Amino acid sequence: MIKIAIIDDDLDIILAMEAVLQSKNYTTITAQTMKAGLRIIREENPDLIILDVMMEEPDDGFFLAKIVRKEGIKTPIIMCSSISHALGMKYGKSEMIPVNLFLDKPVSPELLLEKVELLLKK
Amino acid sequence: MIRLAPEWSLYYDEFWETITRRNSHFIKLRFIAILGLLIVKFYSDLLFDFNLTEIQVCVFECVITTMLIYNFLFIYLKKRVKNKPKTFNPLYLSFFQIIADLITLSVLIYFTGTIESPFIWFSTFHMIVGSLLLPELIIYLLSSVFILTFLFLVSGEFHGVIPHHHIVGLFGSELYNSFSYTVIISFTFTLLIIFTVYLTNRIARELYKQQGDLLTAMDELAKTDEKKHKYLLGVVHEIKSPIVASHSLLELIIKGYLGEVNPQIMEKLLRIENRNNEIIERVNSILRISRFHQLDESDLQKIDLNDFLHNLAERFTDFAHSKQIQLSVQEFKSFEINGEKELLELVISNLLSNSIKYTENNGNVQISVQQDGNFAVIKVCDDGIGIEGDDKNKVFEPYFRCKHKSKTEGLGIGLYLVKEIVVQHNGEIVVDSPSPLAKENFPGSCFSVKLPINPHQIDKKNKINEQILKQRS
């Protein structure tokens, strides 16, 4: 069973992503805060993490990703943000942010599944 | 080293430019002075019957040679100075120039009769320039030393302690031992120097202070702008989040993840999705507008126009087909331009979307490109409803909507945004109506975007502003 963690403060986003991922028989675990997110990553050791940038604080997502990498967890991370692309931030090129992929919200179901499959193959 | 530059000069290139310019002036003026001295040396006997003594001729020669040598030295140093307060900067160069000149001038004055010397008045030059450039303390110190040296020489000569060098042809009898002449000239000269330094200094300080205040104000303004930008980001995020969430849920239904949907309901859901997309696009536009301030050269990319336009046209194929509109890109020999791809995409998409929106079914929308010297001219033309005379000048104003277009939805920020982006790229945009594609009853419109092929230069003021921000933050 492939386990995917969805960490986002917006319950509707979580529900939508869960429905899409579960349709392909992925198991999902979810969290709505940074703390809870960190806990499920440590305890449940997911195969992939989908992370929102802005939660309680504007950079919670980055912070969480950094902690995760610091602890030596190499699980692939997809980071979603609703303002990154529109701002033209070139996250991808930056090594400061240890995530594997950036997606601009809203993420369509097809794109989500495609990227999830791509990262899981690696 | 004593620090000569004011605090704010750290962040202000123009300050250094002015000083560098003055240094160059100094050097040029010195060549003129040298020429003047040469004339005096060679022709004074002829013109004024000066009868210079052997010593005086020798002093003239020495002074001229010394000035030539240090002038060339200053030319050499001028190229090496750095515009930094703590290094050997242009201000030190000015300082050393003033000192060197005052020393040679003192020698010249002494050997041409001190109190009788016609050269004493030249020192006011240095006092004025020194007051403009140097810190108060230093220029007051310099002028005091200069005046004291002068008075020391005058009184020494008066009392016969120091030998006097008289210019025979200038005054019939010698004046240095006349008490009233010595006192009056010394007094006027001292007063002149003191007042010159005092007044110039006060005016210069006042100006510097104002300049400093102005820079602080600019700084504040930039900070406020930054705050506004952050606030806007927050607001946009707040607005976009619920839309994104509802959009995600909507897609679940539309894409069939929750089971079959009745076609009638599906049709309405698709309409909702379209409207949702519009909101998201607009919110993104607002973000992009606010981002303009941060556009810099590192954001420029090479864009192959052929690929760029074909990709964009493809995105609009569905929309055009829904109205049976023929959307085409005229063939052209492709070339590259430098620009920010995302923003230029926004420009062309806006024009395309407008053209399709305002063209009736079975119409035409055409993209064409021409290379005009260092510019690329991209035209988006249609045979739609066109734009009326008066409105042509107004379409690029914010929140403007054409009267006859009021039925079509939109905020009216589209074309304003388009123009902003084009201007930011140092380009131009104009609209023609009727367009070359005009048909009977359908004048159509034709938007021409003229973009420079080479990277745009952000104007200087913006750059200074950015520098201030970068260095202070």
Contacts between the chains, C-beta under 8 A, distances in Angstrom:
chain1	res1	chain2	res2	distance
A	10	B	241	6.1
A	10	B	244	7.8
A	10	B	245	5.1
A	12	B	245	3.7
A	12	B	246	7.0
A	12	B	248	6.6
A	12	B	249	5.7
A	13	B	244	7.1
A	13	B	245	5.3
A	13	B	248	5.7
A	15	B	249	7.0
A	16	B	245	7.4
A	16	B	248	3.6
A	16	B	249	5.1
A	16	B	251	7.2
A	16	B	252	5.3
A	17	B	248	7.3
A	19	B	252	5.2
A	19	B	257	5.2
A	19	B	258	6.9
A	20	B	252	6.9
A	20	B	257	6.0
A	23	B	257	5.4
A	54	B	237	6.0
A	58	B	234	7.8
A	58	B	237	7.9
A	82	B	237	6.2
A	82	B	240	4.6
A	82	B	241	6.2
A	82	B	244	5.3
A	83	B	233	6.2
A	83	B	236	6.4
A	83	B	237	5.6
A	83	B	240	7.1
A	83	B	287	6.4
A	85	B	284	7.9
A	86	B	283	7.7
A	86	B	284	4.1
A	86	B	287	4.2
A	86	B	288	6.3
A	87	B	233	7.9
A	87	B	287	6.0
A	87	B	288	8.0
A	87	B	291	5.8
A	88	B	288	8.0
A	88	B	291	6.8
A	88	B	299	6.9
A	88	B	340	7.5
A	88	B	342	5.4
A	105	B	240	7.6
A	105	B	244	4.6
A	106	B	244	4.6
A	106	B	247	4.4
A	106	B	248	5.5
A	106	B	251	7.4
A	106	B	280	6.9
A	107	B	248	7.4
A	108	B	251	6.2
A	109	B	251	5.8
A	109	B	252	7.1
A	109	B	255	5.2
A	109	B	257	6.6
A	110	B	255	7.7
